[in-house]
Amino acid sequence: MRVLSLLACLLALTGCAVEDSRIAQRGKMRFLGMNEVDLEACLGSPEQHSSFPGTDILTYEAPSSSSLGFSPPIIGGFSVNNGGYCHVTFRVDDWRVSHVIYSGEKNATLAPDAYCAPIMRSCLAELGSRRLARGVAGQR
């Protein structure tokens, strides 16, 4: 029974990481073509910003950590710590996002780029609610 509980916990954590991986992949596609002002309005100021003629490089950082602890009575317990970080770099050519690059220890177990989701999540939600608001306003 205890093994089943542990397995259920591990599957739940993997499921969350897989959803974060999907969010990160959606973000990569959604930001392409966005203008730089809208990008910074949505994500905030980047941790690093470099400018070149006609090109800006904006980098955002997300540290992450996750852990799982399991302490069955009598036997003792164990914990699994897993954490990473992500740097999301946007290349902006002529005021439009042309590339989105993820780097760092960005992959969770079975979930590539999962540690990049925190950077993208709130902005994607905001963009989704704006799209819905425009659709409702357009139906009036």
N, C-alpha and C positions, 0 to 999 in steps of 0.2 A: 504494500500500500504506500509506503514511504517513497519507494522508487517511482511509483506512478505520480505522486505529488511533485517530486523533483522534475520528472519528465514534463509534466504539465506546465510548471514554472518556466522551464527552459524553452518550451514551445511558445509560450506567451511572449517571452522576451524576444525570441527570434521573429515572431509575427510583428512586433512593434518595429524592429529594425528593418524588416522588409518593407513596411509601409513608409518608413523614413527614406529608404532607398528610392521608392517610387516618387516621393515628394521631390527629392533631389533631382531625379531625372526629368520630371515635369518642369522644374525650375530652369534647368539648363535650356530647354526648348522655349519656354515662355518668355525669357528675357531677351532672346535674340531679336534684334531690331528695335528694342526699346530705346528711347532717347536718354541721354545721360542725366538730364535734370529729373526725369521721372524715376529713373533708377535710384538716384540718391534720395529723392523724396520718399521713396518706398522703403529702402534699406537703411537709410541714414548715412552718416559720413563714414567712408572707408577707413580702415586702420592704416593703409598705405595708399598713396596716390602719386603716380608719376605721369608727367606730361611730356609729349613729344609733338613735333609739328603734325597736326591733324589726328593725333592719337593720344588717348589717355588710358592708363592702366590703373584700375581700382581693385584693391584686395581687401576682402573681409575675412575675419577669422572666427572660428567657433571651436572652443574647447568642449570636450564632452567626456563624461565618464558614466559607466554603468556598473552595477554590481549585483550579484545574486548571493544571498545568504540562505543557508538551509541548516537548521539545527534540530534534528530529531532528538527526542529525549533519550537519555542513557548513552547513545552511541557517540554523541558529540556533534560536531557540525563542520561545515566547510563553506567556503565562499569562493566565488569566481569574480574577479575584477576584470573588466574589459573597458577600455576607454581609448579614445583617439582624439584627433583634432582635424579640422578641415580649413584650408585656405581656399576661398572662392575668388578667383581672379577674373575680372571682366575686362576685355579689351574693347575699347570704344573708339571706332574710326568715324570721323566726321559726325560726331555727336550721337552715333547709334551703336549699340552693343553688337559686336561682330563675332565674338568668341566668349565662351564661358568655360573656364578650366578649373577643375577640382584637383587639389594636391594635399599632401600630408598623409597621416594615418587615418584615412577617411572611410575605410571599409569595416563594417561590423561583420560578424559571422553570417555568411550566406546573404549579405546585403551590401553590395557595392555602393559606395558614396553615402552611406546612411548618416555619417557624422556631419554631412553638409546640410542636412535638412533643417536644422535650427536657423540657419541664415535665411533660407528660402521660405520657410513655413508662413510666417506672418505676412510677408509681402504677397505671397501667392493667395492667401486668404483675402487680403485687401483687394487685389486685382480681380478676384472672383466676385466679390461683393460689388465692386464698381460695374462689372459686366452685367450682373443681375439688375442693378439699379438702372443702368442704361436701357436694358431690355424692357423693364417695367415702364419706364418713362416713355419709351418708343411705342408702347401699346396703347397709350392714352389717346 
